Amino acid sequence: TTGLPKAAIIHHIRPFVIGAACCDVFHLRDSGEVIFGSGLPLYHTTGGLAGLGMSWVLACPFAIKRKFRASTFWDDCAQYKATVIQYIG
């Protein structure tokens, strides 16, 4: 996790496979979920593949913010009516 980001070849099926695995692990089955990505960059595996992948598998919204702020995190969750949050602590 140190240094500059490194490029990787990501095939189109990968977000779906990772998203389906995450949905299974977290018992997400409903297209009524709203996933809040909490400011993770979409070029990051967790933000771009797991988060968006879960959204695509469930066919549900994926809310993101331009910049993460801990002081407004719960307000943001309420604003977007998030039922699932994606966060790396």
C-alpha positions as CSV (number, residue, x, y, z in Angstrom):
1,T,0.0,0.0,0.0
2,T,3.0,2.3,-0.3
3,G,4.2,4.2,-3.3
4,L,2.3,5.2,-6.4
5,P,-0.7,3.3,-7.7
6,K,0.1,0.5,-10.0
7,A,-1.8,-0.4,-13.1
8,A,-3.5,-3.7,-13.4
9,I,-5.6,-5.4,-16.1
10,I,-9.1,-5.9,-14.8
11,H,-11.5,-8.0,-16.9
12,H,-15.1,-7.0,-17.0
13,I,-16.3,-10.1,-15.2
14,R,-14.2,-9.3,-12.1
15,P,-16.4,-6.6,-10.5
16,F,-19.4,-9.0,-10.8
17,V,-17.5,-11.9,-9.3
18,I,-16.2,-9.8,-6.4
19,G,-19.5,-8.1,-6.0
20,A,-21.4,-11.4,-5.9
21,A,-18.9,-12.8,-3.3
22,C,-19.4,-9.7,-1.1
23,C,-23.2,-9.9,-1.4
24,D,-23.0,-13.5,-0.3
25,V,-20.7,-12.9,2.6
26,F,-22.7,-9.9,3.9
27,H,-26.1,-11.6,3.1
28,L,-27.2,-8.8,0.8
29,R,-30.1,-10.0,-1.5
30,D,-32.4,-7.0,-2.0
31,S,-32.3,-4.5,-4.8
32,G,-33.7,-1.9,-2.4
33,E,-30.3,-1.5,-0.7
34,V,-28.4,1.7,-1.0
35,I,-24.6,1.2,-0.8
36,F,-22.6,4.2,0.4
37,G,-19.0,4.0,-0.7
38,S,-17.8,6.6,1.9
39,G,-15.3,8.3,-0.3
40,L,-13.2,5.3,-1.4
41,P,-11.5,6.0,-4.7
42,L,-13.0,4.0,-7.5
43,Y,-9.5,3.0,-8.8
44,H,-9.0,1.2,-5.4
45,T,-10.0,-2.5,-5.5
46,T,-12.5,-2.1,-2.6
47,G,-14.1,1.0,-4.0
48,G,-14.2,0.2,-7.6
49,L,-14.6,-3.6,-7.7
50,A,-16.3,-4.6,-4.4
51,G,-18.5,-1.5,-4.0
52,L,-19.6,-1.0,-7.5
53,G,-19.7,-4.8,-8.0
54,M,-22.2,-5.2,-5.2
55,S,-24.2,-2.4,-6.6
56,W,-24.3,-4.0,-10.1
57,V,-25.1,-7.5,-8.7
58,L,-28.0,-6.1,-6.7
59,A,-29.0,-3.5,-9.3
60,C,-29.1,-0.9,-6.5
61,P,-27.7,2.6,-6.1
62,F,-24.1,3.2,-5.1
63,A,-23.6,6.6,-3.4
64,I,-20.2,8.2,-3.4
65,K,-18.7,11.4,-2.1
66,R,-15.9,13.4,-3.6
67,K,-14.1,13.5,-0.3
68,F,-14.5,11.5,2.9
69,R,-15.1,13.5,6.1
70,A,-15.4,11.6,9.4
71,S,-17.3,14.6,10.9
72,T,-20.2,14.3,8.3
73,F,-20.1,10.5,7.8
74,W,-23.4,9.7,9.6
75,D,-25.1,12.7,8.1
76,D,-24.0,11.6,4.6
77,C,-25.4,8.1,5.3
78,A,-28.7,9.6,6.3
79,Q,-28.7,12.0,3.3
80,Y,-28.3,9.1,0.9
81,K,-30.6,6.8,2.9
82,A,-27.7,4.2,3.0
83,T,-28.6,0.7,4.1
84,V,-25.1,-0.6,3.5
85,I,-21.8,1.2,4.1
86,Q,-18.4,0.3,2.6
87,Y,-15.5,1.5,4.7
88,I,-11.9,0.7,5.3
89,G,-10.8,1.7,8.8
